[in-house]
């Protein structure tokens, strides 16, 4: 598709302003060069200032994010240290057999199993103690 520009340069009186805009319709029927209905880019002087409460909330949110980042790094470092210090092979006695596994995998398996069982127990308690459903025809 060829560009819709003039071959002779047109000079604008204001620097940085394109002097000629293309108007008309594109193939899909939408107008070109039409001014969009948007709000002004600069807010009024009364709404652009941040209140004390908003600033306090923003700073508290930033502090919480910093805390979460530091806590995440600390947990990851702890897990790496745990894995590095527990590389010995241990004997695991099952009901019908025994096996030798690395202590790291045993601890990781136990942690994941405990987490999943905790989620299942919480969901079970929530499901059993939820409020009874209302009948659609019974409005009391």
URNOR-V388966 format. One record per residue. PHI is phi as a letter, one per 20 degrees, with the letter a starting at -180 (none if undefined). NEAR is the number of other ideal C-beta (glycine too) atoms within 10 Angstrom. Layout:
[[PHI;NEAR] [PHI;NEAR]]
This chain:
[[none;4] [e;4] [f;5] [e;9] [c;11] [e;8] [e;4] [e;5] [f;7] [d;9] [e;5] [e;10] [f;6] [d;7] [f;5] [n;5] [d;7] [f;10] [f;11] [d;11] [d;8] [e;11] [c;9] [p;8] [c;10] [e;9] [g;6] [e;5] [n;6] [e;8] [f;10] [d;11] [m;9] [f;10] [f;6] [f;4] [e;5] [c;6] [f;6] [f;6] [f;5] [d;7] [f;10] [f;7] [f;7] [f;6] [e;6] [e;8] [e;9] [e;10] [f;8] [f;7] [f;8] [f;10] [f;11] [f;11] [f;12] [f;11] [f;10] [f;10] [f;10] [f;10] [f;10] [f;10] [f;10] [f;10] [f;10] [f;10] [f;10] [f;10] [f;10] [f;10] [f;10] [f;10] [f;10] [f;10] [f;10] [f;10] [f;14] [f;10] [f;10] [f;14] [f;15] [f;9] [e;10] [c;15] [e;9] [f;8] [e;11] [c;14] [e;8] [d;14] [e;8] [e;7] [f;4] [d;5] [b;7] [c;8] [b;10] [d;8] [c;12] [f;14] [f;16] [f;17] [f;13] [f;14] [f;15] [f;15] [f;12] [f;10] [f;12] [f;10] [f;10] [f;10] [f;10] [f;10] [f;10] [f;10] [f;10] [f;10] [f;10] [f;10] [f;10] [f;10] [f;10] [f;9] [f;8] [f;7] [d;7] [f;8] [f;5] [f;5] [f;6] [e;9] [e;8] [f;6] [e;5] [e;6] [d;6] [d;4]]
